[in-house]
Amino acid sequence: MTDVITLIQSAILIIAAFLVLLAAYGILRYGDNIENIIYARIHILGVADTALIIALLALNEPLLAVAYFILAPFAAHAIANGYFYGEEEQ
């Protein structure tokens, strides 16, 4: 039974790694010539956040997954809010 669980955890971690690679490709794909590129990049990093939460759940760390699930949107909002109000330029 433990072999099946290990196999499922391994598959989930491979899927999470693929999502992280996909997010990295998405960030590198966008150039700086698009207006408000920061919002597109924050959206792409949401894919990596989801992959991390999936990986933490697969590694049997639900407390860390819940904490990250709660705190990651606040961090993304703070970055976007700082960019919107021009704190990036200071």
ZATOR-115578 format. One record per atom (N, C-alpha, C): x, y, z. Coordinates in steps of 0.1 Angstrom, whole numbers, padded with zeros to 4 digits, always signed. Last residue first. Layout:
REM residues N
XYZ...
This chain:
REM residues 90
+0105+0549-0067+0112+0556-0057+0125+0549-0052+0092+0533-0085+0100+0543-0091+0109+0550-0080+0075+0517-0070+0086+0510-0077+0096+0521-0082+0055+0531-0061+0066+0529-0051+0078+0523-0058+0031+0536-0076+0044+0542-0080+0055+0540-0070+0008+0523-0072+0009+0536-0065+0023+0542-0068+0013+0499-0085+0002+0508-0089+0004+0522-0084+0033+0487-0070+0036+0491-0083+0025+0501-0088+0019+0482-0046+0031+0491-0046+0035+0496-0060+0000+0465-0055-0004+0477-0050+0008+0487-0049+0016+0443-0062+0008+0450-0073+0003+0464-0068+0026+0436-0037+0035+0439-0048+0028+0447-0059+0003+0431-0023+0012+0441-0018+0021+0445-0029-0008+0409-0037-0015+0421-0037-0006+0433-0032+0012+0390-0032+0010+0394-0046+0002+0407-0046+0008+0387-0004+0021+0392-0009+0019+0397-0023-0018+0377-0003-0015+0390+0003-0002+0396-0002-0015+0352-0016-0023+0363-0022-0021+0377-0016+0002+0339+0003+0007+0342-0010-0002+0353-0017-0011+0332+0028-0002+0344+0027+0002+0348+0013-0028+0310+0023-0034+0322+0029-0024+0334+0026-0011+0291+0012-0024+0294+0005-0030+0307+0010+0008+0289+0033+0012+0295+0020-0001+0299+0012-0008+0277+0052-0002+0290+0055+0002+0297+0042-0015+0253+0039-0026+0262+0042-0020+0276+0045+0011+0242+0036+0003+0244+0024-0008+0254+0027+0018+0238+0063+0026+0247+0055+0018+0251+0042-0002+0219+0070-0001+0232+0077+0007+0242+0069+0003+0196+0053-0009+0205+0051-0008+0218+0058+0024+0179+0041+0027+0191+0049+0015+0200+0048+0028+0157+0024+0021+0155+0036+0025+0167+0046+0037+0162-0001+0047+0158+0008+0041+0157+0022+0014+0170-0013+0019+0157-0017+0029+0152-0007+0012+0196-0003+0002+0186+0001+0006+0172-0002+0034+0207-0015+0034+0206+0000+0023+0196+0004+0026+0206-0042+0038+0198-0037+0038+0197-0022+0004+0223-0042+0002+0209-0045+0014+0201-0040+0018+0247-0035+0007+0242-0026+0005+0227-0029+0034+0249-0058+0040+0248-0044+0030+0242-0035+0015+0253-0078+0024+0241-0078+0030+0239-0065+0005+0278-0070-0004+0266-0070+0004+0253-0070+0027+0293-0074+0022+0292-0061+0013+0280-0060+0030+0291-0102+0040+0285-0093+0035+0284-0079+0007+0305-0109+0008+0291-0113+0019+0284-0104+0013+0330-0100+0002+0323-0093+0002+0308-0097+0031+0339-0118+0037+0334-0105+0026+0327-0097+0014+0350-0136+0021+0338-0140+0027+0331-0127+0005+0372-0122-0005+0362-0126+0003+0349-0129+0028+0387-0121+0022+0382-0109+0012+0371-0112+0032+0392-0149+0041+0384-0142+0036+0379-0128+0010+0409-0154+0011+0396-0161+0020+0387-0154+0017+0430-0137+0005+0423-0134+0005+0410-0141+0041+0440-0149+0041+0434-0135+0029+0426-0132+0035+0452-0172+0040+0439-0173+0040+0432-0159+0024+0477-0180+0019+0470-0168+0023+0455-0169+0030+0474-0215+0026+0483-0204+0020+0474-0192+0057+0456-0228+0043+0456-0225+0040+0465-0213+0085+0454-0229+0078+0464-0238+0063+0465-0236+0099+0435-0216+0095+0447-0208+0088+0457-0217+0085+0403-0226+0096+0413-0225+0091+0425-0217+0077+0370-0216+0073+0384-0217+0085+0393-0216+0092+0347-0212+0086+0349-0225+0082+0364-0227+0098+0344-0185+0109+0347-0194+0104+0351-0208+0073+0337-0175+0080+0349-0170+0090+0353-0180+0068+0312-0188+0059+0324-0190+0065+0337-0186+0089+0297-0178+0089+0300-0192+0080+0312-0195+0081+0295-0151+0093+0302-0155+0094+0305-0169+0057+0281-0155+0056+0295-0149+0069+0302-0153+0067+0257-0163+0058+0264-0172+0057+0279-0168+0081+0249-0141+0088+0252-0153+0080+0260-0163+0059+0246-0123+0070+0256-0120+0078+0259-0133+0046+0225-0136+0039+0238-0135+0049+0249-0132+0065+0204-0133+0062+0209-0146+0055+0223-0146+0064+0201-0105+0077+0206-0112+0074+0211-0126+0038+0191-0103+0041+0204-0097+0054+0210-0103+0042+0167-0116+0032+0176-0121+0035+0190-0116+0060+0155-0098+0064+0157-0112+0055+0168-0118+0044+0154-0075+0056+0162-0075+0061+0165-0089+0025+0135-0084+0021+0148-0080+0033+0158-0080+0042+0112-0086+0035+0118-0098+0030+0132-0096+0050+0109-0060+0060+0112-0070+0053+0118-0082+0025+0102-0048+0032+0114-0044+0043+0118-0054+0020+0078-0061+0011+0089-0063+0018+0102-0059+0041+0063-0051+0040+0065-0066+0031+0077-0068+0035+0062-0024+0048+0068-0029+0047+0071-0043+0011+0048-0025+0011+0062-0020+0024+0069-0025+0021+0024-0035+0011+0031-0042+0011+0046-0038+0037+0016-0013+0043+0018-0027+0034+0026-0036+0020+0012+0007+0028+0024+0008+0035+0026-0005+0008-0012+0000+0000+0000+0000+0009+0013+0000
